[in-house]
Amino acid sequence: MSIRIIPQDQLEKSDQKTAEQIPPLLFPRLKNLYSRRAARLRQLAEKNPLGDYLRFAAVVASAQEIVLYDHPLQMDLYARLVETAATGKPPLDIHTLPRDPHWQRLLSSLIAEMKPEMTGQALASLENLEKASAAELETLASALFANDFAQISSDKSPFIWAALSIYWAQMAALIPGKARAEYGEQRQFCPVCASVPVASVVHMGSQEGLRYLHCNLCESEWYVVRSKCSNCEQTRDLHYWSLESELASIKAESCGDCGTYLKLLYQEKDPAVEPVADDLASLILDARMEQEGFARSSLNPFLFPGE
């Protein structure tokens, strides 16, 4: 099954009813998103061997919260949505959507917010980005979207991505449409921006028991049935791994067909789980999966491959 986003005024009544039963797509809820992430990162840092890095990520998330509200985005996406709905393409496709200079203004503000909190290599990276030209920043952003990590150092990647993420999340929240589930492939990619997930979340509350993949860029979530590989959609060779017990709030779902894994976060077992924070804090589970011969099908915005 694929997910297509169409203008709200083009939805049929049957589409609206289906969306109410199992919403195929949840657009980002930006209010307190980054502050909740920062708080979770700080909580997880207290008893984690990667505590210093989790606290670094919390500083970035806190800065994102401030910059988000200091620089609201106004944009009419209706024409774009009509165009992409006709072709079935994601409306904010990272490979085709022209980037507005707004994202660079966000980066500049992020740098100003973070510099007083950073030292050492992180501070040096911010100062280097501060001196970069607009063209150089666009080249770095394009390299990230193309997975050409050799073109951008891993110490700069989280800062560039943090600004791009705010920009894409702002746009995603402005999309004047709703999603419709259709037959098709490629549900491993975000139907809003075509990026990959950071992790999947098994919800509680109104979507209790449903699994949604959380986009690592635009912060949207899209529905994928459980007991099916989120990467290749096979069902016959799935296994679940945890470092604690069967009741663990974080597990990894591995697929023997495509050789990848994706983490599952269970809100019913820990309502405080947060995709980016809990994925980052559970790197020991990633190490275990690598030992078992599996590769990540996801990407954490604080864990870009080195150059």
Secondary structure, 3 states (H helix, E strand, C coil): CEEEEEEHHHCCHHHHHHHHHCCCEECCCCCCHHHHHHHHHHHHHCCCCCHHHHHHHHHHHHHHHHHHHHCCCCCCCHHHHHHHHHHCCCCCCCCCCCCCCHHHHHHHHHHHHHHHHCCHHHHHHHHHHHHCCHHHHHHHHHHHHCCCHHHCCCCCHHHHHHHHHHHHHHHHHHCCEEEEEECCCCCCCCCCCCCCEEEEEECCHHHCCCEEEEECCCCCEEECCCCCCCCCCCCCCEEEECCCCCCCCEEEEEECCCCEEEEEEECCCCCCCCHHHHHHHCHHHHHHHHHCCCEECCCCCCCCCCC
